[in-house]
Amino acid sequence: LDPALRVAAELNRSIHEHFDARTSRAATLELVEEMLAPEPLRGRRVIRDSVLLLLFGKVFATRRFLDHDIKHQGHAAMLVTAMQKRRLGNAALAHISDSTGGDDGRCLGGHFHRYPTTVIAKSRGYGQCGIMVPNPYYGATKAGTCGVLARWAASRAKIQTAATRRPWASRDARVFWRGGCQQGHGAARSAPRPCAEDKGTRARMLAASLTATRPDLFDLTCEQSASKFHPSSDFSCLDAAAAADAKRARAAISAKPEAVLNTSFLVHEDFSAYRYLLNLPGKTAGSYSRNLNHLWSTGAVVLLWDATFVEWYYPALTTGATHLVINRSTAVGVVERLRSDPGASTALREGAAMVDRDYASPDAMADYLDAVVDAVRAHFGYSALDDLRTVLDLATASGACDAFHQVLVRSAPFKGGYAMAGEGLCDVLRKG
């Protein structure tokens, strides 16, 4: 299938297989009533603080939704700015910002097959419940999330401009990656993590070990000082071969820690100084990494670490055409073949440029979010929400008039995010 058709097919599959359709107006309004309710209805959990309302060209959320974390803010900001490009239809959507897509593999609150729920990635593959949407780090700075599509357009343009100024022949012929390798968060960063919870940092250790053993091919370094560097050490959840490989990787970087540590910060525009760029799993849960958002625009060959997580546009990817997949045992051979075959690199760069154009652009993301909302509307009968009087009656009965606020986008970030709460839902809708 055409890449766009594969993306559309996965979107529709994730809705039809994971959620029961609503075939009557009454069933639709009952569902939305539960989503807005301040107290449990019909034995369901309260989920209103995980819900976004898309109504008449505006986005609404509770203050708790926006205060939950900066990823919630980023997602809300992305929807607001997508509304400026495409008039998304009226809908009520629950959202999970966890990088895994929900660890139990079910939808929000354990109510599998009930509420339309969007996720930013699926750590175990397409079989997990949820409707995938873009992650909220497009256009982000080191300070936090963004999601503002205009800011992403500006960031992407800078990366593309820098790439055009770096001819292929002038670029460093090694594979580049740089990022955090620490375990845990805050005060617990130095504490070893159990094997089952260490997928992300373990992958980063495995990759960094390639620099220790083959610095001529790899520049994969951890962005931290030696005093804060504590490579993975618990491999009890791995099979014998994987555990042995992890131990060899740990030994390699322990023997040459100076080779894999680099505290200098590189802006995304400078990534195009390299011919080959690697994306590694996120360090927290081993799921998606915001790093990949920026790689398709660099004019480089994109390499993905072998992992199970997926994002919304992954159905459009084809190994060998848009990217290559590596792990610690295959990386050297893959890179040596690439360096000896200019034609293969050219084809892969063209494939990455297609991903950048058709899936990483602000317009492409707005188009996809429009498609998500259209598909959800059809499946859940959300045309029932196109009547203003019906929406106002639902909001009044559930107390949503005061609980939900219009989401506005700041011109500058506050505490890492751009979204803020404006006027109440019903006041905004009555003004038109």
N, C-alpha and C positions, 0 to 999 in steps of 0.2 A: 504493500500500500504506500501511497504518497505520505511523506512525514506528517503533513497537516491532517490527513485522514486518520493516521494512527493516533495522533493526539486526541482528535475528536472521538474516536472509537473508545479510547480508554476513559475519557470523561463520561461518556454515556454509559459504559459498562459499570463504572464505579457508582453511578447513581442508581441504575436499574437493579444491580445485584445487591447493593448495600442498604437500600431504602425502599420501604413500601410506598407505592403510589397512593395519592389521594384522588378519588374518583368522583367526589361530590363536593359541592360548596360547603356543606355542613362539616364534612370531615376536615377540610382545609382550615376552616375557621376554628375548629376544636383544637387542631394542632397548634396554630398560632396562639390561641388562648393559653395553652400550656406553656409555650415558650415565653410569654409575657408575664405569666402569673408570679405574684410575690410569695405565694404559698403553694404547697403541693396540690395539684389537681389530679383526680383519678389515680392516685397512688404514684404519680411521677415526681421526680426530683425537681427542685427549683433551678432553672438554668438561665434566667433572664440576664445575669451578669456575664454570660458568655455569648450573648445574642447581638447581632447587628441587624438593624432594620434599614432596608433600602426602599425609600418611599418618595415618589414624585420628584426624582432628581436629587435627593438629599440622602445622607447617611446619618443614622441615629444609633446611640449606644448609651449605656448607663455609665455613670462616673466610675463605678467599680471595674467595668470592662476596660476603660482607658487607663485606670490606675493599676491594673493587674500586672502588667509588665510592658516593657517598651516594644516587645514584638506585637502585642495587641494594638498599641498605638500605631506602629508601622503599617499593620494590615488595614486599620481604619483609614489612615492617611492615603494608602494606595487606592482604596475604593473611592474615597472622595475625589482624588485627582483623576481616576479613571472615569468618574462621572462627568468630569470636565471635557473628556474626549468622546465618550459614548454615553448616551442616556440609558443607563442600566434599568431594567424593569423592576417593578415593586416585588420585594421578597423579604423573608425573614430567614436568617442563616445563623446557625451556631458556629463557633470557631474554636479550634484548638491550636494554640501557638507552640506547643511542645515540639521540639525538633524531631521526635520519634514518630509523631502522628498519633500518639496515644499508646502507652506501653501495653495495655491489655488487648490491643487490637480491635477494640469495639468503639462505638460512637459515644458521644458526650454523655456522661452520667451513667454509663452502662446500658443506655436504652438503644440497643442495637436495632437498626432498621426503622428508627422513628424520626428523629429530627435531622433535617439536612445540615450536615456538618462539614465545614471546610478545614483542611489541614495543609501545612506548608511543606511537608515531606512525609514519606513512609519509610521507616528504618528497616522494615523487613520485606519490603517489596509491595507490589500492586495489590496483593490479597488483603492488606489491611483495610479496614473500613475508613471512609472519608473521601471527600472531593478535593483533589489537590488544587492549590492556588499558589501564585508566586510567593516566595519568602519575602520578609519585610526589609531586607538589607540592601535593596537596590538604591543606590545613591547615598548610602550610609557613610559616615565618617568614623574615625576611631572611637568617637564618643558614644555612638549608639546606633539605633535603627533610623530608617528614613521612610521609605515607601512613597515619597513624593515623586511622582513620575517626571515632573519638570526638572527636579534636581538630578534624577538619574540620567535624564537626557544630557544635561550639562556634563556630568561625570563621564558618561560614555563617550561623548564627543572629545573630551580631553584625552582619553585613552586611545581613541582612534587616531587623533591627530599625532600623538606621540609615536604611534605605530608606523604611520606613513613616513615619518622622518627617520626611521631606522631600517635601512635596507637589510635584507636577509643576510647578505654576506658579511655585514658588520656586526651581527649579533653574536653573543656568547653561545657557543655550541653545546653548553651543558643544559641539563634539566634543572629548572628553578622551582623552588618552593620555600617560603618562609612563614612561620607562624608559631603560635604558642604550643608548648609540649607539656605544660605543667598539669599535674593531676589535681582534681578537686577545685574548690572555689574559696576565695577569701583566706581566712586563717587556716583553712584545711588544705591549702594548695600543696603543701609538702607531704601530706599524709598519703600513703599508698592506697590505691583503690583496689577493691576486690576484682578478680579477673573478669567476671561477668559484666562488671560496670566500667571496664577500662578499654573498651573496643577502640575508641577514638584515639586516645593517647598512645595506645599500643601500636596502632597503624602508623602514627607519626614517628614513634621510635624505630619501627622497622624501616621506614623510608629514610630517616636520618642516618641510619647505619650504612646506607649506600654511599653517602658522602664520606664516611670514615674509611670505607674500603676502596671506593673508586672516585676520588675527587676530580679526576679528569673527565668524568661523565656527569657528575651530579653536584648541584649546589642546593642541597635540601637541608636547611638549618633551622634550629629552634631559636625563637626570638626571646631569649632570656639569659640571665647571668648564671654562672656556674653554681652559685650558692642556692639558686632556686630550681636547679635542674635535678629532677628525681625520676629517671626513666622507669618504665613499667617493670615490675618484678614478680608479680603473681601471674603465673601461667597455668594454674591448676584446672581451668575450664577448657583448655585446648587439648586436642589429641596429641599423641606423642611426637609426630613429625612437626606440627605447628609449634609446640612448646620448645622443641629443640631449635627450631629456626629463630624463635623469639629470644632464646638464651644466647644464641650466636650473635644476634643483632645487639643485644644489651652489652655483651662482652666487647663488641667492636667499638661502640660509642664510649664505653667506660675506659677503653684503652686510649682513645683520642677525643676527649670531650671538647677540646679547643677547636676541633674540626667541625663540630656540629652545632656550636653555639655562636650566635650573632645577635647582638643587642641593637644593631642599627635598624631603623625603620625605612621601608621602601614604599613609596606611594604607588598606586596602581598604574600610573602612567609609565613608571620605570620598569614594569614587568616586561615590556616589549624589548628590553635590552637583551632578552634571551630568545632562543629559537624554540625551546620546548618548555612548556609550563605544566606543572603537575597540580592536580587537585586531590587533597586528602580528606578523609572523613572529619567531621567536627570533633573537637577534642572532648566535649562534654558527654555525648552519647553515641558517637560514631555514626551519626546520621549526616545530613547535608552540611556543607560548609559554605558560608557566604563568599568565600574566596572565588568559587567557580563563577559567580555572577559576572566577574570582570574579565575572565580569561578569554572568552569568545571574541572579544573586541580587539585583541592585541596583535593580530596577524601572526600568531605563533601556532605551533602544533599543540593541541591540548591532550594531555594524558590524564586518565582517571585511575585512581587506585581501585583495585578490585574490591567491591563492597556491595552490600545488598540494598542500600537505600535508593529511593527514586524521588524525583521531583516532577512537577507537572509536565515539563516538556521532554522528559526522558524518552517517551515513545518515539519522538522524532529523531533520536540519536541512533547511529549505526556504527558499531565498532569497525574500524578500518576505513570508514568514510568521513565521519565527523570527528573522530577521536580514536585513541588507542587505550587499552586497559593494561595495567601492569600490576605486579606485586613484587615482593622482594626477590623471588627466585627467577622471575622473567624479565625484570627491568633492564639488566645489563644487555641481554640479547636484543631486546626490542630497540633500545637506544642505539646500539652499534649498527643494527640494520638500517635504522632511520638515517643515521649520519652518512651511510654509504649509498643511500638511494634518494637523491634530490627530488625525483619525480614523486615518490611517496609523500615526502614532506609537502610538496606543492599541493597535491590532492587533498591532504588532510587540512592544510591551511584554508583551502577553498571550502571544505566541509564545515570548518569552524566558523568561517565568515557567513555561511548560510544560517547557522544557528544564531549568530549574532543578529543578522538581519530579520529573520522570521520569528524569533522567539525571545531575544533579549532586548529588543527595542521597546520603548514606552508604548508605541502604537500597537505592537504585537501583544503586549501584556494587557492593554485595554481591550483589545479584540477578544482575547481569551477570557477575561473576566466577564465580558458581555455574553460570550457563549456559555459560560458556567451559569450565569443568572438565567439565561433563556432556557437552558436544559432543566434547571431546578424548577423554574416556573411551570414548565410543561408537566413535569412529573408530580409536583405537589399541588397543582391547581391554583397557583398563586394569582391567576387573573381575578380571583375573588378579592384581592387586595387593591385592585385598581379603582375601586369605588371609595371616594374620600369619606363618605358618611359611615361606611362599614368600618374603615380603619379607625376613625375617631371614636366610634362606639366601642370597639374592641379595646382601644387604649384607655378610654375612660373607665370601663368596667374593670380593667386589670390594674389600674393605678399607674399605667405606663406613661401617662401625660407628664407627670412630674419626675418619674424615674429615668426616662430616656431623654437625651439631649442631642441636638444636632451636633455632629462632629465637624469641627472647623480645623483648618490647617494653618499653623503658625508660619510666619516668615522665617523664624529662627528656632532651633531646637530648645526645649526646656526639659532638663533632666533626661536628655538623650532622645526625646521623642518630639514629633511635630504636631500630633493631634491634640485637640483640646475640646472641652465641652462648651457648647453655646446654649442657646435658648431651649426651653422644653419642647418636647415633641408636638403636642397639640397646639401650642401657641404658634409654632412655625408653620404647621400644616394649615391652620385657619387663615394665616396671612397669605398663603398661596405662594 
